Each structure stands twice: as C-alpha cells, then as structure tokens.
Amino acid sequence: MRRRSLILFAILALIMPLLTAAGGHQGVLAQGASPAASPVQADTSITGSIDVGMVGNPQMVALQELVEAGEFNKLYPNIEVNLTVLPENEIRQTITQDVSAQAGQFDVFTIGPFEVPLWAQQGWLEEVGEEAAADPAYGLDDVFPSMKEGLTYEEGLYALPFYGESAMMFYRTDLFEAANLTMPERPTWTQVAEFAAALHQEGQVNGLCLRGLPGWGEMGAPLTTIINAFGGRWYDEDWNATLTEEDTAAAIRFYVDTLRAYGPEGVEQNGFTETETLFVQGQCAMWYDATSAAELLTSPIENPDYGDQVGFAYGPSQKLDRGNWLWSWNFAMAANSDAKDASLAFMKWATSTEYQQLVVEAEDGWGRAPTGTRASTYENPAYLEVAGGFSEIVLNSIEESTPNEPTEDPVPYTGGQFVRIPEFTSLGNDVTQEIATALVGDKPVDDAIQAANDLANQVALDGGYQD
C-alpha cells in the first residue's frame, strides 16, 4: 500500500504543474469567450458602462436577449451594457428629447437616415466611419453604398447600419389560390384594392393590413410611399402644402377607405409590430410594409402555421412605378458620451457579420437576424437557401429606391417615406393623427385632409420655408 501511495504521490507531483497551468488558462477564458464559442479573443482593455436605447422591433429584441445572455460580454467582459427597449413611437420621442436637450441619458441609440444628417449637423453625433473603416475585420466596404449614403454628413459616417429595408407586398398564397387569383410581381394599388375586396372575410381574414397607428414613422411611412406612388407630394417647390391636391388627396382617401372597408378592427392601434403579428396569426390576406419582415414571416419557428404560405411582390405602383421606401435602423453614438470606446465596441459588434451569424445559430434560423445592409448576406448560400423567394425583390427594391427624388413632381425635400426637415417629427405625428380620426370615423376624410394641409402650411410658415 505504501509503495502504491508513493507512486501515486510521484505521479501527482509530475502532473500538478500541468493542472495548475491549465487552471490558469481556464481562468482567462472564463472572462472571455471559449474557443468553441468564438474565434475572437476577449478584449479586456476596454472598460466602461454604456446606456443603449433601442426600438422594440423583433431584430432588436433578439439583440436584447443575446446581450442579456452574456454574448457581448464574452468578447468585452469589462463593458456593462444597460438596455432600454421601447415601442417605436415611444423610443423615438425619448431619444429625440434626450439628444436634442443633450441630457446624456444614452451613449448609443437606434436612429434612422431621417435623423442622422440633421443631428450630425447639430454636432449631436460622434463620427464613427473612420474607426470602422480602419478595422478590416469589420468590413465597412461590405455595407451597401445606399445605406451608408443616408448616414453620411459632410463625408463623415455618423451611424453604423444594423438592418436595412425597402418595402414590399406580402400575401397569403393559399388564399389567392383558393380564390383563383394571381398576384402580379409588380401590382398596382388598384389591383391590390380589388384583391382585398375579393379576399376579405369579415371576422376571419382582413383583405389588406396596413399601419394605422399615428406617428411619422408608423402610419406616416407607408402612407407617404403611397402618396409618392400616386404621384402626390407633401409640398411643391415653393413649400406650399399640397396634401389637398388631386393626386395626394386621392392617395390619402385610398389609404383610409381601403382600410375602413377591408382592414382589421382597431387598425388605429396597429403599428409595424402589431400588424406583423396579425399576419403571423393568419388575419391578413395581404400586408404592405418593410422588406425586413420577410425573414420572420417565412420562419418555421416564428411563423409555424403560415410560413410556407407567404408570397412576395414588389411594392405596388400607381402613377409612379415605385413607392420609394428606403430605411435602415442604425446605431449612433452621442457626441457627449463619456464611454466612447465602449460605445464603439458595442456598435461594431451589433452590426457585424459575426453578430448576424450568432443570431442565426442562437435562433436556429434567420427569422430575427438583421439583413438588408451587407452585400455578403446576399451571397451567402445558407441565407439564399431560405430567402430565395424574396431576396431578389429585396435587393432590387433597395436599389430602385430614389429617396433624393421621392415623387413624380419636383419637391424641395428629400426622403422616401418622410420629409427631411426637423419639423417633420411633429408634423408627421400631427398629420397622421388627423388621418386616424378619419380611419375611426370621427371625421370625414376630406375634412381630415384639409386639416392636415393646414398643419403642413403652418409648419412651412413658422419654419421660414415659405417666402
């Protein structure tokens, strides 16, 4: 027994240094990522606490879940991330108030191409393009030029794109087949209204779903693209309001009348997320909205009942051959942030190809993965395997968008689904509130249009746009 004990002791004496070394190595890994989890070594040099404000869309909710699960801290163990995730209208207002007042509530926040040039001009945003371009692993050249263009001010890049989108028509192929209808690849709004009438089943399936929730970025987004498609505009070249002009008024009447006839009950409460949920629940025969919904709608996990019955078409035309929607949700950094290195680390991680793949693996699919910003996504065989039905429409819709020339007649503003002036956040909210009163039947639609036009003229006068 003693001899065996001595032998055992000798063996332990030989291997203990190896065990100690292995234990020390594991201690370092415990602070960062395991080799199996990530090929990137943890960066312990960047420290700080950052506050991040995000819109509560599905892709951001997936990001929230991964951050809370510790995925970001595997790479940056010494950065604390505090997230605020709210519905679109609410987070827009919260972020705008914080940034415009320079209150410093957020270091990083989601922002769109509407705000970026305006806020960069005010000195409220930190330029991030130089740092992103200097990191070859980030691959800034992979980002679509059209997406970077909307985030640029005086040749500086002031936000990094998380996901991008144009607009398209989603529809239920099984319902179209049962009604012996065929959706054209490029429908008109007149055809859409005819389909809605044929497919609407009171209390069961709504012929057409659109956003009805007031807000410049909620109802205002699809409504403005339909105005564009009808050949309308918000203002003429001299900044006279044109919402009562024939084409614009026809588009607004179409929006209200079609939703009242074939839309869901309580449509005035439905923004992007609520309408997406209705489609997933089988309550919409058609839905016109952001292309970024395509992955979720076709996901067998996110949409198990109808995911294989979703069809795709280009955003409808009318007088104009396109609706002109081009948007991206991006991460920007407050210029007055006191944790800029930590903020940039988070922004680059959340908008990287590695993060996209992390979502795919965590979700077992592309349902909530951010897309629409990088060319490499549309060259990825794994993505094309699930996105073959819509990837070409998405790419073409992004490329065909001309937000700097949004409608048929000349206008003094830019923006596909918005008017890029600082006052539009309030104007768009107020105008869509007027349209919502017509949606619920509290006001005749023409009265709502006249009230909206008066609001637009007042803004142009007060802002000094009209001579």
C-alpha positions in Angstrom: 0.0 0.0 0.0 2.8 2.4 1.0 4.6 1.7 -2.3 1.5 2.4 -4.3 0.9 5.6 -2.3 4.4 6.8 -3.1 4.0 6.0 -6.8 0.7 7.9 -6.8 2.3 10.9 -5.0 5.1 10.9 -7.5 2.6 11.0 -10.4 0.6 13.8 -8.8 3.8 15.7 -8.3 4.5 15.5 -12.0 1.1 16.5 -13.3 0.2 19.2 -10.7 2.1 21.9 -12.6 0.2 21.0 -15.8 -3.1 21.1 -13.9 -2.2 24.5 -12.4 -1.3 25.8 -15.8 -4.5 24.5 -17.3 -6.5 26.1 -14.5 -4.8 29.4 -15.0 -5.6 29.3 -18.7 -9.2 28.5 -18.0 -9.4 31.4 -15.6 -8.5 33.8 -18.5 -11.1 32.1 -20.8 -13.8 32.4 -18.2 -13.5 36.2 -18.5 -13.9 36.0 -22.3 -15.1 33.6 -25.0 -14.4 29.9 -25.0 -12.5 28.7 -28.1 -15.6 26.8 -29.3 -17.9 29.9 -28.8 -15.8 32.4 -30.8 -12.6 32.6 -32.7 -12.1 36.2 -31.4 -10.1 36.7 -28.3 -11.7 38.6 -25.5 -10.7 42.3 -25.2 -10.3 43.2 -21.6 -8.7 46.6 -22.3 -11.9 48.4 -23.0 -13.9 49.3 -19.8 -17.0 51.3 -19.0 -20.7 51.3 -18.7 -23.0 52.3 -21.6 -26.7 53.0 -21.8 -28.3 51.9 -25.1 -31.8 52.9 -26.3 -33.4 50.7 -28.9 -36.7 50.4 -30.8 -38.6 47.2 -29.8 -38.7 45.6 -33.2 -38.0 41.8 -33.4 -34.4 42.2 -34.5 -33.7 44.4 -31.6 -35.4 42.1 -29.2 -33.2 39.3 -30.4 -30.2 41.6 -29.7 -31.5 42.3 -26.2 -31.8 38.6 -25.5 -28.3 37.9 -26.6 -26.8 40.8 -24.6 -28.7 39.6 -21.5 -27.4 36.1 -22.1 -23.9 37.4 -21.9 -22.8 37.1 -25.6 -21.4 40.6 -25.8 -19.5 40.2 -22.5 -17.8 37.0 -23.8 -15.8 39.4 -26.0 -15.9 42.5 -23.8 -16.1 41.3 -20.2 -15.3 44.8 -18.8 -18.2 46.7 -20.6 -21.5 46.9 -18.8 -24.5 47.3 -21.2 -27.7 48.8 -19.9 -30.6 48.4 -22.4 -33.8 50.4 -22.8 -36.1 48.8 -25.4 -39.5 50.5 -26.1 -42.1 50.6 -28.9 -41.2 52.7 -31.9 -43.2 55.9 -31.2 -42.1 55.9 -27.5 -38.4 55.3 -28.1 -38.3 57.9 -30.9 -39.7 60.5 -28.6 -37.4 59.5 -25.7 -34.3 59.5 -27.8 -35.1 62.8 -29.6 -35.8 64.6 -26.3 -32.6 63.2 -24.8 -30.3 64.0 -27.7 -31.8 67.4 -28.6 -31.5 68.5 -25.0 -28.0 67.0 -24.7 -29.2 65.3 -21.5 -26.8 62.4 -21.8 -29.3 59.6 -21.0 -28.0 57.4 -23.8 -24.5 56.7 -25.1 -25.8 54.7 -28.0 -29.2 54.6 -29.7 -31.1 53.4 -32.7 -31.6 56.1 -35.3 -32.7 56.3 -38.9 -31.5 58.1 -42.0 -34.0 60.8 -41.3 -32.3 62.0 -38.2 -28.6 61.2 -39.0 -27.7 64.2 -41.3 -29.9 66.6 -39.2 -28.4 65.6 -35.9 -24.8 65.4 -37.2 -25.2 68.9 -38.5 -26.1 70.0 -34.9 -23.0 68.3 -33.5 -25.0 65.8 -31.5 -23.5 62.6 -33.0 -20.0 61.2 -33.0 -18.3 60.4 -36.3 -17.7 56.6 -36.4 -16.9 55.8 -40.0 -13.2 56.5 -39.7 -12.8 53.9 -36.9 -15.0 51.4 -38.6 -13.1 51.7 -41.9 -9.8 51.3 -40.1 -10.8 47.8 -38.8 -10.5 45.3 -41.7 -12.4 42.7 -39.7 -15.5 44.9 -39.6 -15.7 45.2 -43.4 -17.3 48.6 -43.9 -16.9 48.1 -47.7 -19.4 45.3 -47.5 -22.1 47.7 -46.5 -24.4 48.8 -49.3 -23.5 52.3 -50.5 -27.1 53.4 -50.4 -27.2 52.6 -46.7 -24.1 54.5 -46.0 -25.2 57.4 -48.0 -28.2 58.0 -45.7 -25.9 58.0 -42.7 -23.4 60.5 -44.1 -22.9 64.2 -43.4 -20.1 66.1 -45.0 -18.3 62.9 -45.9 -18.4 61.6 -42.3 -20.3 58.5 -41.3 -22.3 59.1 -38.2 -24.0 55.7 -37.6 -23.5 52.0 -38.3 -26.3 50.1 -40.0 -28.0 47.3 -38.1 -30.6 46.3 -40.6 -31.9 47.9 -43.8 -35.1 47.7 -45.8 -37.3 48.9 -48.6 -40.9 47.9 -48.9 -42.8 45.0 -50.5 -46.2 43.3 -50.6 -46.6 40.1 -48.5 -49.6 37.9 -49.3 -51.1 34.5 -48.5 -50.6 32.2 -51.5 -53.1 29.7 -50.2 -55.9 32.3 -50.0 -55.0 33.6 -53.5 -55.1 30.1 -54.9 -58.4 29.3 -53.2 -59.9 32.5 -54.8 -58.3 31.7 -58.1 -56.4 35.0 -58.0 -52.8 35.7 -59.2 -50.7 38.4 -57.6 -48.5 40.1 -60.3 -44.9 40.5 -59.5 -45.4 44.3 -59.7 -49.0 45.0 -58.7 -50.7 48.4 -58.8 -52.7 49.8 -55.8 -55.9 49.5 -57.9 -55.2 45.7 -58.2 -54.5 45.5 -54.5 -57.8 47.0 -53.7 -59.6 44.6 -56.0 -57.8 41.6 -54.3 -58.7 43.0 -50.9 -62.4 43.1 -51.8 -62.3 39.5 -53.1 -60.3 38.1 -50.1 -61.9 39.9 -47.2 -63.8 37.6 -44.9 -65.5 39.6 -42.1 -64.3 38.5 -38.7 -61.8 35.9 -40.2 -59.4 37.4 -42.7 -58.7 41.0 -43.5 -58.3 41.8 -47.1 -55.4 44.2 -46.5 -53.4 45.2 -43.5 -51.5 48.5 -43.2 -50.3 50.5 -40.3 -52.9 52.7 -38.7 -51.1 53.8 -35.6 -50.4 57.6 -35.7 -46.8 58.6 -35.9 -44.4 59.9 -38.6 -42.5 56.6 -38.6 -45.6 54.4 -38.1 -48.6 55.2 -40.3 -46.6 58.0 -41.9 -44.1 55.7 -43.5 -46.4 53.5 -45.7 -48.8 56.4 -46.2 -46.1 58.7 -47.7 -44.9 56.0 -50.1 -48.4 55.5 -51.3 -48.7 59.3 -51.8 -45.5 59.1 -53.8 -46.8 56.2 -55.9 -50.0 58.1 -56.7 -47.9 61.0 -58.0 -48.5 63.1 -54.9 -46.3 65.1 -52.6 -46.3 66.9 -49.3 -45.1 70.3 -50.6 -44.5 71.9 -54.0 -41.2 73.6 -54.9 -42.1 76.8 -53.0 -43.0 74.9 -49.8 -46.8 75.3 -50.3 -48.6 72.3 -48.7 -50.1 70.0 -51.4 -52.0 67.4 -49.3 -55.2 68.7 -50.8 -54.0 68.4 -54.4 -55.7 65.8 -56.5 -53.0 63.0 -56.5 -52.1 63.4 -52.8 -55.7 63.5 -51.6 -56.5 60.5 -53.8 -53.7 58.5 -52.1 -54.9 59.5 -48.6 -58.5 58.7 -49.5 -57.4 55.3 -50.8 -55.5 54.6 -47.6 -58.4 55.4 -45.4 -61.2 54.0 -47.5 -59.4 50.7 -48.2 -58.5 50.1 -44.5 -62.1 51.0 -43.4 -63.5 48.5 -45.8 -61.0 45.7 -45.7 -58.7 46.3 -42.8 -58.7 45.0 -39.2 -60.7 46.3 -36.3 -58.8 48.7 -34.2 -56.4 49.5 -37.0 -55.6 52.9 -35.4 -53.7 51.0 -32.7 -51.6 48.9 -35.1 -48.0 49.9 -35.9 -45.4 47.7 -37.6 -45.1 45.1 -34.8 -48.8 44.8 -34.2 -49.6 44.4 -37.9 -46.8 41.8 -38.3 -48.4 39.8 -35.5 -51.7 39.9 -37.3 -50.2 38.5 -40.4 -48.4 35.7 -38.5 -51.7 34.9 -36.8 -53.3 34.4 -40.2 -55.5 37.5 -40.1 -54.2 39.3 -43.2 -54.5 38.3 -46.8 -52.1 41.0 -47.8 -49.7 43.3 -45.9 -47.6 46.1 -47.4 -44.7 47.0 -45.3 -40.9 46.8 -44.7 -38.9 44.1 -46.5 -37.2 43.4 -43.2 -40.2 41.4 -42.1 -39.6 38.7 -44.8 -37.3 36.5 -42.8 -39.6 36.4 -39.8 -42.8 35.7 -41.9 -41.1 32.8 -43.6 -39.5 31.3 -40.5 -41.0 28.0 -39.4 -40.1 28.9 -35.9 -41.6 32.4 -35.8 -44.5 31.6 -38.2 -45.1 27.9 -37.9 -48.7 27.9 -39.3 -48.3 30.1 -42.4 -44.6 30.5 -43.0 -44.7 28.3 -46.1 -47.7 30.1 -47.5 -46.2 33.6 -47.8 -45.8 35.1 -51.2 -43.9 38.2 -52.2 -44.4 41.1 -54.7 -42.8 44.5 -55.2 -44.3 47.5 -53.5 -47.3 48.5 -55.6 -47.2 51.3 -58.1 -49.8 53.6 -59.4 -48.8 56.7 -61.3 -45.2 56.2 -60.2 -43.6 52.8 -60.7 -42.4 52.7 -57.1 -43.2 53.8 -53.7 -39.7 54.9 -52.7 -39.1 53.4 -49.3 -35.5 53.2 -48.1 -34.8 52.9 -44.4 -32.3 51.5 -42.0 -32.2 51.1 -38.3 -28.7 52.0 -37.2 -26.6 52.5 -34.1 -25.3 56.0 -33.4 -23.2 57.4 -30.6 -24.0 60.5 -28.7 -21.2 63.1 -29.1 -21.3 63.8 -25.4 -20.9 60.2 -24.4 -18.2 59.6 -21.7 -17.7 56.0 -22.8 -16.9 56.3 -26.5 -14.5 53.3 -26.7 -17.1 51.1 -25.1 -19.9 52.5 -27.2 -18.0 51.9 -30.4 -17.1 48.4 -29.4 -20.8 47.6 -28.9 -21.9 49.3 -32.1 -19.4 47.4 -34.2 -20.3 44.1 -32.5 -24.0 44.5 -33.0 -23.6 45.5 -36.7 -21.0 42.9 -37.7 -21.3 39.7 -39.8 -20.2 37.7 -36.7 -23.2 39.0 -34.8 -25.6 38.2 -37.7 -24.3 34.6 -37.6 -24.6 34.5 -33.8 -28.3 35.3 -34.2 -28.8 32.6 -36.9 -27.2 30.0 -34.6 -29.0 31.1 -31.5 -32.3 31.2 -33.3 -31.8 28.1 -35.4 -32.7 30.2 -38.4 -32.8 33.7 -40.0 -36.2 34.8 -38.5 -34.8 37.7 -36.4 -31.4 38.1 -38.0 -30.5 41.6 -39.2 -30.3 41.8 -43.0 -30.6 44.4 -45.8 -27.3 46.2 -45.2 -24.4 44.0 -46.4 -23.7 42.5 -49.8 -22.2 39.4 -48.3 -25.6 38.4 -46.9 -27.0 38.1 -50.4 -24.0 36.0 -51.5 -24.4 33.6 -48.5 -25.6 30.2 -49.8 -27.1 29.4 -46.3 -29.2 32.6 -46.5 -30.2 32.2 -50.1 -31.5 28.7 -49.3 -34.2 30.2 -47.1 -34.6 33.6 -48.8 -34.7 32.5 -52.4 -38.3 33.6 -52.7 -37.7 37.2 -51.7 -34.0 38.1 -51.7 -34.1 39.4 -55.3 -37.1 41.6 -54.7 -35.5 43.0 -51.5 -32.2 43.8 -53.3 -33.9 45.3 -56.4 -36.3 47.4 -54.2 -33.4 48.8 -52.2 -31.5 49.6 -55.5 -34.6 51.1 -57.2 -35.4 53.5 -54.3 -34.6 57.1 -55.1 -35.2 59.0 -51.8 -33.5 62.1 -53.1 -36.1 62.2 -55.8 -39.1 60.8 -53.9 -42.0 61.5 -56.2 -43.0 62.4 -59.8 -43.1 66.2 -59.5 -40.1 68.2 -58.2 -40.1 68.8 -54.4 -37.8 70.9 -52.1 -37.2 68.0 -49.7 -35.6 64.5 -49.7 -36.8 61.3 -48.2 -38.8 58.4 -49.5 -41.2 57.9 -46.6 -40.6 61.2 -44.8 -39.8 64.8 -45.4 -36.3 65.5 -44.2 -36.8 68.7 -42.2 -36.5 68.9 -38.4 -40.2 69.9 -38.0 -41.4 66.7 -39.7 -41.3 64.7 -36.5 -44.1 66.8 -35.1 -45.8 67.5 -38.4 -45.9 63.8 -39.3 -47.3 62.9 -35.9 -50.0 65.6 -36.2 -51.0 64.8 -39.7 -51.3 61.0 -39.1 -53.3 61.8 -36.0 -55.8 63.7 -38.3 -55.8 60.7 -40.7 -56.5 58.4 -37.8 -59.6 60.4 -36.9 -60.9 59.6 -40.4 -59.9 55.9 -40.0 -62.1 55.5 -36.9 -64.9 57.5 -38.5 -64.7 60.6 -36.2 -64.2 63.0 -39.1 -64.9 62.8 -42.9 -61.7 62.0 -44.7 -61.7 65.2 -46.8 -62.0 67.3 -43.6 -59.0 65.4 -42.2 -57.1 66.1 -45.4 -57.8 69.8 -45.2 -56.8 69.9 -41.5 -53.6 68.1 -42.4 -52.9 70.5 -45.2 -53.4 73.5 -42.9 -50.9 71.9 -40.4 -48.3 71.5 -43.2 -48.7 75.1 -44.4 -48.3 76.4 -40.8 -45.1 74.4 -40.3 -43.7 75.8 -43.6 -44.6 79.3 -42.5 -43.3 79.0 -39.0 -40.1 77.3 -40.1 -39.4 80.1 -42.7 -39.6 77.7 -45.7 -42.3 79.7 -47.4 -41.3 83.2 -48.7 
